[in-house]
Amino acid sequence: MVVCGDNALSLRLVKELATVYGQRVTVVLPSLRGGDHGPQIAELVDRPLRDANGRPVPAGHAVRAVESRVPDDDALRRAGVESASALALTSGDDQLNIHIALRARRVNPEIRLVIRMFNRTLGGYLESLLDRAVEVRSPHLDATAVDTSTTVLSDADTAAPSLVAAAVVGSDKIVQAEGLLLRAKERTLGTADARDPLCTLALLPESEASDEGDVDEEEGPDHEGPLLLPSETDLAGLPQQRGAVMLEAITRQSSPQPVRAPRLPRLLAFKEFFSRRLRYSVLVLAAVVFVLAAWNWVLSDDSPLKAGYITLLDLFAINEPKVDEPHDEQVLQLLAALAGMLILPLLMAVVLESYGAFRRASEMPAPPRGMSGHVVLLGLGKVGSRVLDRLLELEIPVVCVERDPEARGMARAREQRVPTVVADVTEREVLEAAKIKRARALLALTSSDGTNLEASLYARQVKPELRVVMRLFDDDFAATVYRTLYDTYPTAQTRSRSVSALAAPAFAGAMMGRQVLGAIQVGRRVLVFAALDVADNALLEGRTVAQAFHRGGWRVLALDTGGQASPPEAEWPFGQGSTGMEWRLSPDYPLKAGDRVVVAATRRGLGRLMAAGPSPGPRIPGTGEYDLGGAIRRADGHLPGQPGWGA
């Protein structure tokens, strides 16, 4: 595996591939002595690593690095792209990732590409282009291999649902799998059965304080935290008040609603353009003109239409003076001329206020005076803009705070007329202007850990019970902050999340050629939901659903019937399923070749499932090994760590 990049996602992805999946990883970065995460990656290159089974990785399979200021063709060849099975491009520069992807596809037409891109439209075009290149250059590949040859992902898109869920409902354990929206909800064992959960994902520790913070990279057996994927024996005899994480189905996605014909735009309300004082002045002047017209109609015995016309002529001073008319008509003409003199400043006020209203319409609106129950979003960068999109889709009121008026999400906020405070969040009055006292949650998603922490601590002082979600990059710092805030405000909800930690499992799964549906963080550990083929997998094929379960490793959740008829009703305790996904599996149902299952697994468990995967595929050029779409098998069929695995 080859990873190009020098950032937090690269660091986590290298750890994920080397320690969880047992892969040989080469990192291409500018320098191991500087940069963003060069020294941390250098530690991975120098220290020994362990595979998914906890055994030391052979010396020839450790992490190595290639230093190059720009990943050109020479750097890619030195990294072994010609014989690599996958390449991940994790730079935050979309254009640079596209350039490297095109170079790599030319060097190795069959390499699997995983590209990080923020521009979703451009990413879709690029994925289609590169897949098409694989079809033309390698017509012998099947449809599945072509489909997994190029994957475009966005770390912001991957992490946004979890961040929003943590702020809105106090939990980030949401995943969307095959048309079903799944939620991992913390409940007690006594109340879990009332919700009819699909399964128990984790058994929570008795003390929650030591279990939050960022993701634990080393899932050792002695880790103090939740027990992931427990067995029935683990749950038996426990008190009903013990906490657990249950997997529940929220609702199936309904078919898209028919598009309605757009309505005619409503007339804009006068109050949006003119002040109350100006509106009252116009009404008073109109009443005066109406009274003058009625008076003229009574005195002249003319028709109402002609009387109104004469009054308007007098109002604009374009009528003949009534020197020979009765005194009452002369007085009426003078009053009409006086009213006409008031029209000029009134028209000027209308023009000025209209101009000011249009200027305000082009600016960011301020939070309304009576706004409450909203979410305060700090930062409208890459992650903040995606979180804003998610909040708008859910129709959740939000107030944004951003220092840079040219940030990525400012255009979206201006388009949707989202109340936004353009100022530095470290200033005390900024959060007060965002109505933090009446907010339901605070999302601190700026790129600075110090700024996020400062805003969160101030919000805690203003409103101790406020739900706070912070974006923190440093793992140790995140864990320390959480424990301190938990001790200080035990009844408040505080979550510290890392975007790279939430996105790394999806990127690693894509590099392994598997469909990772999502990841759920449970405490400081991660459960990955992935779709796997049963065929030629020694840990799945020929076993029942109950036998395929591995405590603390993986659990089969659903079966993809592949559009074929579901198994007979006798094999399904909940009745005959429909085509598509079956989420209520009988423990006695035998898994066979041709089945495709959705599993919930730890990262190490998924690595073991990958290693026990399909039979050898195409031979890797220049080696005695076969490319299994991630796992490496010797020509004699042995897997790493098994007897017979050669040097």
Secondary structure, DSSP 8 states (H G I E B T S, - for coil): -EEE--SHHHHHHHHIIIIIS----EEEES-SSSTTTHHHHHHHHHS--B-TTS-B--GGGS-EEEE-SS--HHHHHHTTTTT-SEEEE--S-HHHHHHHHHHHHHH-TT-EEEEE-S-HHHHHHHHHHHHHHHHHH-TTS-HHHHHTSEEEE-HHHHHHHHHHHHHHTS---EEEETTEEEEEEEEEHHHHGGG--SEEEEE--S-SGGG-SS--S---TT--S-EES--HHHHTT--TT-EEEEEEEEEE-----------------GGGTS-HHHHHHHHHHHHHHHHHHHHHHHHH---HHHHHHHHHHHHTT-S---TTS-HHHHHHHHHHHHHHHHHHHHHHHHHHHHHHHHHHHHS-----TT--S-EEEE--SHHHHHHHHHHHHTT--EEEEES-TT-TTHHHHHHTT--EEES-TTSHHHHHHTTGGG-SEEEE--S-HHHHHHHHHHHHHH-TT-EEEEE---HHHHHHHHHHHHHH-TTS-EEEE-HHHHHHHHHHHHHTT-EEEEEEEETTEEEEEEEEE-TT-TTTTT-BTTTT-BTTTEEEEEEE-TTS----GGG-TT----SSEE-S--TT-B--TT-EEEEEEEHHHHHHHHHT-SS--SB-TTSSEEE-SS-EEETTS--TTSTT---
